[in-house]
Amino acid sequence: MTAKTDGTGGIDGAAAHRGRWAFAALLGGNMVLAVGAPLVRLADTGPIATGFWRMAIALPFLALLGWRETGGRMPPRATIGVAMAAGLFFALDLAAWHLGIVRTKVANATLFGNCASLLLVLWGIFLARTLPRGWQAIAVLLAFAGAALLMGQSYELAPAYLAGDLFSLLAGVFYTFYVILMHRVRGGSGAWTTLGLSSAATLPVLLGTAVALGEAVMPGDWTPLVALALSSQVVGQGLLIWALPRFSPLVIGLALLVQPAIAALAGWLMFGERLSAIDVVGGLMVGAALVLIRLPSRR
């Protein structure tokens, strides 16, 4: 049974402690996902083939965890259908994102790929049938202003980047549908079961696309692929999917903005990419928004 949530993603009375762990899992999952991009760079396969191996290597672990979660019982057909539909959207997200990131600047790809944050916030407002007010409204404004500062300095609109920008924007739309469907199916099914089913559904799409585009599929070095599968798919997506039913789409959308902040920090630590004062301010604004979005649930 999942904890009861209010409109802000807050947790009622006795489940408040569990809610804090769930919020930590939501943030932690996004942090782990944010540092997957360097591993994609290090892989010696094509970009979409890298996505295929991320899923294929993770799937046995997810299947084992799902089997333990259900006691070996198959979930209902409706659950299987929705989870696999979510997986198709996730496969399209990965394919579009990887095609986009090699055709545009990283900042452009990050900006457009994170349109899922805005779309999920809008979806949350639609479900609530009311605009954010009070701390919620301030949190939304702070989060998107901070993200704009983080990415705005290095963003560059140019005809040469148009195809990559469009692929990245499309990836954000696909990821929005993935999160919405996983949010729905997780209300009545376990995290590992749904994640395993959705991951399995991505394999034919990613492999078929990689082969059709003539990418190098077989790796020479398995290390980046194994690290990517275990970190991004098992740990990152595992934490994210476990936390999904405990929060509203509005909170989930704001939490996704952790990714560009962590990606900027990882770029500085791993590749020496310079962080300006504006980048730091933007990151702090996103962090402040995530604190504020939790205030309405506190007594």
C-alpha positions in Angstrom: 0.0 0.0 0.0 1.4 3.3 -0.9 1.5 6.4 1.3 -1.2 8.9 0.8 -0.1 12.1 -0.9 -1.5 15.5 -1.0 -1.5 17.9 -3.9 2.1 19.0 -3.3 3.5 15.5 -3.0 3.4 15.8 0.8 2.8 12.7 2.9 0.1 12.5 5.7 0.9 12.1 9.4 2.2 8.6 10.2 3.9 8.2 6.8 6.0 11.4 7.0 9.2 9.5 7.8 8.7 7.2 4.8 7.9 10.2 2.7 11.3 11.7 3.5 13.0 8.5 2.3 10.9 8.6 -0.8 11.9 12.2 -1.6 15.6 11.3 -1.0 15.1 8.4 -3.4 13.5 10.7 -6.0 16.4 13.1 -5.8 19.1 10.4 -5.6 17.7 8.6 -8.7 17.9 11.8 -10.7 21.5 12.5 -9.4 22.6 9.1 -10.5 21.0 9.5 -13.9 22.7 12.9 -14.4 26.2 11.3 -14.3 25.4 8.7 -17.0 26.3 11.0 -19.9 30.1 10.6 -19.4 29.8 6.8 -19.5 27.9 7.2 -22.9 30.9 9.2 -24.1 33.4 6.5 -23.0 31.6 3.6 -24.6 33.0 2.5 -28.0 29.7 1.5 -29.4 27.3 3.8 -31.3 25.1 6.1 -29.2 21.9 4.1 -29.7 23.7 0.8 -29.3 25.0 2.1 -26.0 21.4 2.5 -24.9 20.6 -1.0 -26.0 23.4 -2.5 -23.9 22.4 -0.3 -20.9 19.0 -2.1 -21.0 20.3 -5.6 -22.0 22.9 -5.8 -19.2 20.5 -4.4 -16.6 17.6 -6.7 -17.5 18.8 -9.9 -15.8 19.3 -8.0 -12.5 15.8 -6.3 -12.9 14.2 -9.7 -13.7 15.7 -11.3 -10.6 14.6 -8.4 -8.4 11.1 -8.5 -10.0 10.8 -12.2 -9.5 11.7 -11.8 -5.8 9.2 -8.9 -5.5 6.3 -10.9 -6.9 7.2 -14.4 -5.6 7.5 -15.6 -9.2 3.9 -14.6 -10.1 3.1 -12.9 -13.3 1.5 -9.4 -12.9 -1.9 -8.7 -14.4 -2.1 -8.3 -18.2 -3.1 -4.6 -17.8 0.1 -4.0 -15.8 2.2 -5.7 -18.4 0.6 -3.7 -21.2 1.0 -0.3 -19.6 4.6 -1.0 -18.4 5.7 -2.2 -21.9 4.0 0.8 -23.5 6.1 3.0 -21.1 9.1 1.1 -22.3 8.4 1.9 -25.9 8.3 5.6 -25.0 11.6 5.2 -23.1 13.3 3.5 -26.0 12.2 6.4 -28.3 13.4 8.8 -25.7 16.9 7.2 -25.6 17.1 6.9 -29.3 16.1 10.6 -29.9 18.3 11.9 -27.1 21.4 10.0 -28.3 20.8 11.1 -31.9 20.3 14.7 -30.7 23.4 14.9 -28.4 25.8 14.1 -31.3 24.1 16.7 -33.5 24.0 19.7 -31.2 25.8 21.3 -28.3 25.5 19.5 -25.0 23.9 22.6 -23.4 21.2 22.6 -26.2 20.5 18.9 -25.8 20.3 19.3 -22.0 17.9 22.3 -22.3 15.5 20.7 -24.8 15.8 17.2 -23.3 14.6 18.6 -19.9 11.4 19.9 -21.4 9.9 16.9 -19.6 10.2 18.9 -16.4 8.0 21.7 -17.7 5.6 19.2 -19.3 5.2 17.2 -16.1 4.6 20.4 -14.1 1.9 21.4 -16.6 0.4 17.9 -16.3 0.4 18.2 -12.5 -1.4 21.5 -12.8 -3.9 20.0 -15.2 -4.6 17.1 -12.8 -5.0 19.4 -9.8 -7.2 21.8 -11.8 -5.6 24.7 -10.0 -2.5 26.8 -10.4 0.3 26.5 -7.9 0.0 29.0 -5.0 2.2 30.1 -2.1 5.4 28.1 -1.6 4.5 25.9 -4.6 4.4 28.9 -7.0 7.7 30.3 -5.7 9.3 26.8 -6.0 8.2 26.5 -9.6 9.5 30.0 -10.5 12.8 29.4 -8.7 13.3 26.0 -10.3 12.8 27.1 -13.9 14.7 30.3 -13.4 17.6 28.4 -11.9 17.6 25.9 -14.8 17.6 28.7 -17.3 20.6 30.3 -15.6 22.4 26.9 -15.6 21.9 26.3 -19.3 21.3 29.7 -20.8 25.0 30.8 -20.9 26.2 28.0 -23.2 23.0 27.6 -25.2 23.3 28.6 -28.8 20.6 28.8 -31.4 22.0 28.1 -34.9 20.8 26.4 -38.1 23.6 23.8 -37.8 22.1 22.6 -34.5 18.5 22.5 -35.6 18.3 18.7 -36.2 19.9 18.0 -32.8 17.7 20.5 -31.0 14.6 18.9 -32.5 15.7 15.4 -31.6 16.5 16.5 -28.0 13.1 18.2 -27.7 11.4 15.1 -29.0 13.3 13.0 -26.4 11.9 15.2 -23.6 8.3 14.7 -24.9 8.8 10.9 -25.1 10.3 10.9 -21.5 7.2 12.8 -20.3 4.9 10.0 -21.6 7.2 7.4 -20.0 7.0 9.0 -16.6 3.3 9.5 -16.8 2.7 5.8 -17.7 5.1 4.5 -15.1 3.4 6.8 -12.5 0.1 5.2 -13.4 1.2 1.6 -13.4 3.2 1.9 -10.2 0.0 2.5 -8.3 -0.7 -1.2 -8.4 2.5 -2.9 -9.1 6.1 -3.2 -7.7 8.9 -1.0 -8.8 11.2 -3.8 -10.0 8.5 -5.6 -11.9 7.4 -2.6 -13.8 11.0 -1.4 -14.5 11.9 -4.9 -15.8 8.9 -5.0 -18.1 9.5 -1.6 -19.5 13.2 -2.3 -19.9 12.5 -5.5 -21.9 10.2 -3.5 -24.2 13.0 -1.2 -25.2 15.4 -3.8 -26.5 14.0 -4.5 -30.0 13.5 -0.8 -30.7 17.0 0.2 -29.7 18.8 -2.7 -31.3 16.8 -2.4 -34.6 17.4 1.4 -34.7 21.2 0.9 -34.1 21.5 -1.7 -36.8 19.4 0.3 -39.3 21.7 3.3 -38.7 24.8 1.2 -39.2 26.2 1.8 -35.7 28.9 -0.3 -34.1 27.0 -2.6 -31.9 29.5 -5.0 -30.4 31.8 -3.3 -27.8 35.5 -3.7 -27.4 35.5 -2.5 -23.8 32.5 -3.6 -21.7 33.4 -1.5 -18.6 31.6 1.7 -19.5 28.5 -0.3 -20.6 28.3 -2.4 -17.4 28.8 0.8 -15.3 26.1 2.6 -17.2 23.6 -0.3 -16.9 24.2 -0.8 -13.2 24.2 2.9 -12.3 21.7 4.5 -14.6 19.2 1.7 -15.2 19.3 -0.4 -12.0 20.1 2.3 -9.4 19.0 5.5 -11.0 15.8 4.3 -12.6 15.2 1.9 -9.7 15.1 4.8 -7.2 13.1 7.0 -9.5 10.4 4.4 -10.3 10.2 3.3 -6.6 9.5 6.9 -5.6 7.0 7.8 -8.4 3.7 6.9 -6.8 4.5 8.8 -3.7 4.5 12.2 -5.4 2.5 14.4 -7.7 3.7 15.0 -11.3 4.5 18.6 -10.3 7.0 17.5 -7.7 8.5 14.9 -10.0 8.9 17.5 -12.8 10.8 19.8 -10.5 13.0 17.0 -9.2 14.1 16.3 -12.8 15.8 19.7 -12.8 18.4 18.2 -10.4 19.8 16.5 -13.5 21.2 19.6 -15.3 22.6 20.9 -12.0 24.4 17.6 -11.3 25.5 17.3 -14.9 27.2 20.8 -14.7 29.0 19.7 -11.5 30.1 16.4 -13.1 31.4 18.3 -16.1 33.5 20.5 -13.8 34.9 17.6 -11.8 35.4 15.1 -14.6 36.2 17.2 -17.6 37.3 20.5 -16.2 34.4 22.4 -17.7 34.3 25.8 -16.1 31.5 26.7 -13.6 30.7 30.4 -13.5 29.1 32.3 -10.6 25.9 32.3 -12.6 26.0 28.5 -12.9 26.4 28.2 -9.1 23.5 30.6 -8.5 21.3 28.6 -10.9 22.2 25.4 -9.1 21.4 27.0 -5.7 18.0 28.2 -7.0 17.1 24.7 -8.1 18.1 23.4 -4.7 16.0 26.0 -2.9 13.0 25.2 -5.1 13.2 21.5 -4.0 13.3 22.6 -0.3 10.3 25.0 -0.8 8.1 22.4 -2.6 8.2 20.3 0.6 7.2 23.1 2.9 3.4 22.8 2.5 3.5 19.3 3.9 5.3 20.3 7.1 3.3 20.9 10.3 
